[in-house]
């Protein structure tokens, strides 16, 4: 291990957008040894931490019966120059343990020479199977301190904007798009934008007044598909609503079935390079993983898990310090060596065996296994 790695060892695994921020954290960690920097910093401000990003929930704004926007004030080290369409990780203490998920930012990023940003926002839909999402919508209180992971993701717009854009969304898939539209309005950017959004009923339509305002101002050409009365989007209907869809640069976000449909349509006309997709969550359990005993070799700890629990979650529940980044299978920060056994990728069903490097955030045990962690 070189001198730089040894210097940064106290903050290894902490997400940071800039190397300078990482060095500053490491320096604070060194000068406060043997106590942790947080032992000092927390006394001054609970959002100051040398080893992790933190934030404070400022407000929780109801958007619908099952959806809310959380306004969060990030602490030291957070960069506000993210790209609209990116997401952040948020960790919340629920039932005595930290639970993490990633959510698209719905706020607008900082702009050069613009006003200083102090908060970010995420909009969360409570899912029946989602323990954290339900807590964030119905249970989290203003003033709660949360853990954060830096903004990440490639679901962003190019600069300059394409001449023609299509936004195809369903349900809470509108959230990364609303950040893009808010940023365009803030920057006074204009281009030809067709928005087709699917939602069950008018009551479930998120950002209804805001979208109507963008339509009235000429920023977008909007169609809302109310699926309970008008049916779901189909290839034929897409052709009616947006005849030139194949020539537009398209950003799509929503449930996996909706995105699979769009991917097939674009693939059939060899226009996949025009389609940009953001998938929110894993379809857990769909591939029939069996679960088993996961052993963390370096830590000497083991835990029993089912076939829908990721190895990253299993490690965190067992008290193991696990590397992580996006928690969605994109950034590769969670990759470790599989020493023994077999695991299954929850996205594809592909099995990986001992001697392979695996992504713990999207893999589950397919029988007993041992990780080099």
C-alpha positions as CSV (number, residue, x, y, z in Angstrom):
1,X,0.0,0.0,0.0
2,X,1.4,3.4,-1.0
3,X,1.6,6.5,1.1
4,X,-1.5,8.0,-0.5
5,X,-3.6,4.9,0.1
6,X,-2.4,4.9,3.8
7,X,-3.3,8.5,4.2
8,X,-6.8,8.0,2.8
9,X,-7.5,4.8,4.7
10,X,-9.6,6.4,7.4
11,X,-12.2,7.5,4.8
12,X,-11.9,4.6,2.4
13,X,-15.3,3.9,0.9
14,X,-16.8,7.4,1.5
15,X,-18.4,8.8,-1.6
16,X,-16.9,12.1,-2.8
17,X,-17.3,13.9,-6.1
18,X,-13.9,15.6,-5.8
19,X,-10.5,14.2,-4.8
20,X,-9.8,17.4,-2.7
21,X,-12.8,16.7,-0.6
22,X,-11.5,13.2,0.1
23,X,-8.1,14.5,1.1
24,X,-9.7,17.1,3.4
25,X,-11.7,14.4,5.1
26,X,-8.6,12.2,5.5
27,X,-6.6,15.1,7.0
28,X,-9.3,15.8,9.5
29,X,-9.4,12.1,10.4
30,X,-5.7,12.0,10.9
31,X,-5.4,15.1,13.2
32,X,-8.2,14.0,15.4
33,X,-6.9,10.4,16.1
34,X,-7.4,8.5,18.4
35,X,-10.9,9.9,18.5
36,X,-13.0,10.0,15.3
37,X,-13.5,13.4,13.6
38,X,-17.2,12.9,14.1
39,X,-16.7,12.9,17.9
40,X,-15.7,16.5,17.6
41,X,-17.7,17.7,14.5
42,X,-21.0,16.3,15.7
43,X,-20.8,18.6,18.8
44,X,-20.8,21.6,16.6
45,X,-23.2,20.5,13.9
46,X,-24.8,17.1,13.3
47,X,-24.4,17.6,9.5
48,X,-20.6,17.9,9.8
49,X,-18.8,14.6,9.2
50,X,-15.3,13.7,8.1
51,X,-16.3,10.2,6.9
52,X,-19.7,10.4,5.3
53,X,-22.1,12.7,3.7
54,X,-25.1,13.7,5.8
55,X,-28.2,15.8,5.4
56,X,-31.2,17.0,7.3
57,X,-34.8,16.7,6.2
58,X,-36.1,20.3,6.1
59,X,-39.7,19.5,5.0
60,X,-42.0,16.8,3.7
61,X,-44.5,18.0,1.1
62,X,-47.4,15.8,0.2
63,X,-47.8,15.5,-3.6
64,X,-50.6,12.9,-3.5
65,X,-52.0,10.3,-1.1
66,X,-48.9,8.1,-1.5
67,X,-46.2,10.4,-2.7
68,X,-44.2,13.2,-1.0
69,X,-41.3,15.5,-1.8
70,X,-38.5,15.6,0.8
71,X,-36.5,18.8,0.9
72,X,-33.0,18.0,2.3
73,X,-30.3,20.3,3.5
74,X,-27.0,18.5,2.7
75,X,-24.0,18.9,5.1
76,X,-20.3,19.4,4.4
77,X,-18.9,18.0,1.2
78,X,-22.0,17.8,-0.9
79,X,-21.7,19.2,-4.4
80,X,-24.7,21.1,-5.9
81,X,-23.4,21.0,-9.5
82,X,-25.1,17.7,-10.3
83,X,-26.9,17.1,-13.6
84,X,-30.7,17.1,-13.8
85,X,-31.8,13.5,-14.1
86,X,-29.2,12.1,-11.7
87,X,-30.1,10.4,-8.4
88,X,-28.8,10.4,-4.9
89,X,-28.6,7.6,-2.3
90,X,-30.3,8.2,1.0
91,X,-29.8,6.2,4.2
92,X,-32.4,6.4,7.0
93,X,-32.4,4.8,10.4
94,X,-35.5,2.6,10.4
95,X,-36.2,0.0,13.1
96,X,-32.7,0.3,14.5
97,X,-30.7,-0.2,11.3
98,X,-29.7,2.0,8.4
99,X,-31.7,1.3,5.2
100,X,-30.5,2.7,1.9
101,X,-32.3,3.5,-1.4
102,X,-31.6,5.7,-4.4
103,X,-34.1,8.4,-5.6
104,X,-34.0,10.8,-8.5
105,X,-33.4,14.4,-7.7
106,X,-36.3,16.6,-8.5
107,X,-34.6,19.9,-7.6
108,X,-32.5,22.0,-9.9
109,X,-28.7,22.1,-9.7
110,X,-26.5,25.1,-9.0
111,X,-25.6,27.3,-12.0
112,X,-22.5,29.4,-12.5
113,X,-22.9,32.8,-11.0
114,X,-26.3,31.8,-9.7
115,X,-27.6,32.0,-6.2
116,X,-26.0,29.6,-3.6
117,X,-27.9,26.4,-3.3
118,X,-28.7,25.1,0.2
119,X,-31.1,22.2,-0.4
120,X,-32.0,19.4,-2.7
121,X,-35.2,17.5,-3.2
122,X,-36.4,14.0,-4.0
123,X,-39.9,12.9,-4.7
124,X,-40.8,9.5,-3.2
125,X,-43.8,7.2,-3.9
126,X,-44.7,4.8,-1.1
127,X,-44.6,1.3,-2.5
128,X,-46.6,-1.6,-0.8
129,X,-43.3,-3.6,-0.5
130,X,-41.1,-0.6,0.1
131,X,-40.3,-0.3,3.8
132,X,-38.1,2.8,3.4
133,X,-40.3,4.5,0.8
134,X,-43.4,4.2,3.1
135,X,-41.4,5.6,6.0
136,X,-40.1,8.5,3.9
137,X,-43.6,9.4,2.8
138,X,-45.5,8.8,6.0
139,X,-43.0,8.5,8.9
140,X,-40.0,10.7,8.5
141,X,-40.1,14.0,10.4
142,X,-38.5,17.3,9.6
143,X,-35.2,17.6,11.4
144,X,-34.3,14.0,10.8
145,X,-30.6,13.5,10.0
146,X,-30.0,11.1,7.1
147,X,-26.9,9.8,5.3
148,X,-26.4,10.7,1.7
149,X,-24.4,9.3,-1.3
150,X,-23.2,11.8,-3.9
151,X,-25.3,12.4,-7.0
152,X,-24.7,9.9,-9.8
153,X,-26.2,8.5,-13.0
154,X,-25.9,8.8,-16.8
155,X,-29.6,9.6,-17.4
156,X,-28.9,13.2,-18.3
157,X,-29.3,15.6,-21.2
158,X,-26.5,16.7,-23.5
159,X,-25.5,20.3,-23.9
160,X,-26.6,21.8,-26.2
161,X,-30.0,20.2,-26.2
162,X,-31.1,18.0,-29.2
163,X,-33.4,19.7,-31.7
164,X,-36.2,17.2,-30.9
165,X,-36.8,15.4,-27.5
166,X,-39.4,12.9,-26.3
167,X,-39.9,12.2,-22.6
168,X,-41.9,9.0,-22.1
169,X,-42.7,8.3,-18.5
170,X,-45.1,6.3,-16.3
171,X,-46.0,6.7,-12.6
172,X,-43.1,8.1,-10.5
173,X,-40.9,7.9,-13.6
174,X,-41.7,11.5,-14.1
175,X,-39.4,12.5,-11.3
176,X,-36.0,12.7,-13.1
177,X,-37.8,14.4,-16.0
178,X,-39.3,17.1,-13.8
179,X,-35.8,18.1,-12.7
180,X,-34.8,18.4,-16.4
181,X,-37.8,20.5,-17.2
182,X,-37.3,22.8,-14.1
183,X,-33.7,23.2,-15.1
184,X,-34.6,24.1,-18.7
185,X,-37.1,26.7,-17.5
186,X,-34.5,28.1,-15.0
187,X,-31.9,28.4,-17.7
188,X,-34.4,29.6,-20.3
189,X,-33.6,26.7,-22.7
190,X,-36.0,25.9,-25.4
191,X,-36.3,23.0,-27.9
192,X,-39.1,20.8,-29.4
193,X,-40.2,18.6,-26.5
194,X,-43.0,16.0,-26.6
195,X,-44.0,14.6,-23.2
196,X,-46.2,11.5,-23.0
197,X,-46.9,10.4,-19.4
198,X,-48.9,7.4,-18.2
199,X,-50.7,7.4,-14.9
200,X,-53.8,5.5,-13.6
201,X,-56.1,8.5,-12.8
202,X,-56.0,12.3,-12.6
203,X,-55.7,12.1,-8.8
204,X,-52.4,10.1,-9.3
205,X,-50.8,12.6,-11.7
206,X,-47.7,14.1,-10.0
207,X,-46.8,17.7,-10.7
208,X,-50.1,18.2,-12.5
209,X,-50.3,22.0,-12.2
210,X,-46.6,22.4,-13.0
211,X,-46.8,20.3,-16.2
212,X,-49.9,22.2,-17.3
213,X,-48.0,25.4,-16.8
214,X,-45.1,24.2,-19.0
215,X,-47.7,23.3,-21.6
216,X,-49.3,26.7,-21.4
217,X,-45.9,28.4,-21.7
218,X,-44.9,26.4,-24.7
219,X,-42.0,24.6,-23.1
220,X,-43.5,21.2,-23.7
221,X,-46.2,19.5,-25.8
222,X,-48.0,17.3,-23.2
223,X,-50.2,14.2,-23.4
224,X,-51.3,12.4,-20.2
225,X,-52.5,8.8,-20.7
226,X,-54.9,7.8,-17.9
227,X,-54.5,4.1,-18.1
228,X,-57.5,3.0,-16.1
229,X,-59.9,4.7,-18.5
230,X,-57.9,5.0,-21.7
231,X,-55.6,1.9,-21.6
232,X,-51.9,1.6,-21.5
233,X,-49.5,3.0,-24.1
234,X,-49.0,0.7,-27.1
235,X,-46.8,0.9,-30.2
236,X,-49.8,2.0,-32.3
237,X,-50.8,4.6,-29.8
238,X,-47.3,5.9,-29.6
239,X,-47.3,6.4,-33.4
240,X,-50.5,8.4,-33.1
241,X,-49.4,10.6,-30.3
242,X,-45.8,11.1,-31.6
243,X,-45.5,10.2,-35.3
244,X,-41.8,11.1,-35.4
245,X,-40.8,9.2,-32.3
246,X,-38.1,7.2,-34.0
247,X,-36.2,10.4,-35.0
248,X,-36.3,12.0,-31.6
249,X,-33.8,11.6,-28.8
250,X,-35.9,9.9,-26.2
251,X,-35.6,9.7,-22.4
252,X,-37.8,7.1,-20.7
253,X,-38.4,6.2,-17.1
254,X,-41.0,4.0,-15.3
255,X,-41.9,0.5,-14.4
256,X,-39.9,-2.3,-16.0
257,X,-42.8,-3.6,-18.2
258,X,-43.3,-0.1,-19.6
259,X,-39.6,0.2,-20.3
260,X,-39.3,-3.3,-21.8
261,X,-42.1,-2.3,-24.2
262,X,-40.3,0.8,-25.3
263,X,-37.0,-1.0,-25.7
264,X,-38.6,-3.6,-28.0
265,X,-40.2,-0.9,-30.1
266,X,-36.9,1.0,-30.6
267,X,-34.9,-2.2,-31.1
268,X,-37.3,-3.3,-33.9
269,X,-36.5,-0.2,-36.0
270,X,-32.8,-0.2,-35.0
271,X,-33.0,3.1,-33.2
272,X,-31.8,2.0,-29.8
273,X,-29.1,4.7,-29.8
274,X,-31.9,7.3,-29.6
275,X,-33.5,5.7,-26.5
276,X,-32.1,6.5,-23.0
277,X,-33.7,4.5,-20.2
278,X,-33.6,4.9,-16.4
279,X,-34.7,1.9,-14.4
280,X,-35.7,2.6,-10.8
281,X,-35.5,-0.7,-9.0
282,X,-34.7,-4.4,-9.2
283,X,-37.5,-6.8,-10.0
284,X,-36.6,-8.9,-6.9
285,X,-37.6,-12.5,-6.7
286,X,-38.5,-12.6,-10.4
287,X,-35.6,-14.9,-11.2
288,X,-36.2,-17.4,-8.4
289,X,-33.0,-17.0,-6.3
290,X,-33.0,-19.5,-3.5
291,X,-31.1,-17.6,-0.8
292,X,-28.7,-19.3,1.7
293,X,-26.0,-18.6,4.2
294,X,-23.7,-15.6,3.2
295,X,-20.3,-15.6,4.9
296,X,-18.1,-12.5,5.0
297,X,-14.7,-14.0,5.0
298,X,-12.6,-11.2,6.4
299,X,-15.1,-10.2,9.1
300,X,-15.8,-13.8,10.1
301,X,-19.6,-13.1,10.1
302,X,-22.4,-15.1,8.5
303,X,-26.1,-14.4,8.0
304,X,-29.1,-16.3,6.5
305,X,-30.9,-14.5,3.7
306,X,-33.7,-15.1,1.2
307,X,-33.4,-14.9,-2.5
308,X,-34.6,-11.3,-2.7
309,X,-32.1,-9.8,-0.3
310,X,-29.1,-8.3,-2.0
311,X,-25.6,-9.3,-0.7
312,X,-25.0,-5.6,0.1
313,X,-28.1,-5.5,2.3
314,X,-27.2,-8.8,3.9
315,X,-23.8,-7.5,4.9
316,X,-25.1,-4.3,6.3
317,X,-27.7,-6.2,8.3
318,X,-24.9,-8.3,9.7
319,X,-22.9,-5.3,10.7
320,X,-20.2,-5.7,8.0
321,X,-18.7,-2.5,6.5
322,X,-19.6,-3.0,2.8
323,X,-18.3,-0.8,-0.1
324,X,-21.1,0.8,-2.1
325,X,-22.0,3.7,-4.4
326,X,-25.2,3.9,-6.4
327,X,-26.8,0.8,-5.0
328,X,-28.4,0.2,-8.4
329,X,-25.8,-1.8,-10.3
330,X,-24.4,1.2,-12.3
331,X,-21.2,2.6,-10.6
332,X,-19.3,-0.6,-9.8
333,X,-18.3,0.7,-6.4
334,X,-19.6,-2.4,-4.6
335,X,-17.7,-5.0,-6.5
336,X,-16.0,-7.8,-4.4
337,X,-14.6,-11.2,-5.0
338,X,-16.8,-14.3,-4.7
339,X,-14.6,-16.8,-2.8
340,X,-17.1,-19.7,-2.6
341,X,-20.5,-20.6,-3.8
342,X,-22.9,-19.1,-6.3
343,X,-24.8,-15.8,-6.5
344,X,-27.4,-14.6,-9.0
345,X,-27.8,-11.2,-10.6
346,X,-31.3,-10.0,-9.8
347,X,-31.6,-8.0,-12.9
348,X,-30.8,-10.7,-15.4
349,X,-30.8,-14.1,-13.6
350,X,-27.2,-14.7,-14.6
351,X,-25.3,-16.9,-12.1
352,X,-21.8,-16.1,-11.0
353,X,-19.5,-18.6,-9.3
354,X,-16.4,-18.6,-7.1
355,X,-13.4,-16.7,-8.5
356,X,-15.6,-14.1,-10.2
357,X,-16.0,-10.4,-9.1
358,X,-19.6,-9.6,-8.4
359,X,-21.7,-6.5,-7.7
360,X,-23.2,-7.0,-4.3
361,X,-25.9,-4.3,-4.7
362,X,-27.7,-6.3,-7.5
363,X,-26.8,-9.9,-6.5
364,X,-28.4,-12.4,-4.2
365,X,-27.3,-15.7,-2.8
366,X,-28.1,-18.7,-4.9
367,X,-27.2,-21.1,-2.1
368,X,-24.4,-20.8,0.5
369,X,-21.6,-18.4,-0.5
370,X,-18.6,-16.6,0.9
371,X,-17.5,-13.1,0.0
372,X,-14.0,-11.6,0.3
373,X,-15.2,-8.8,2.6
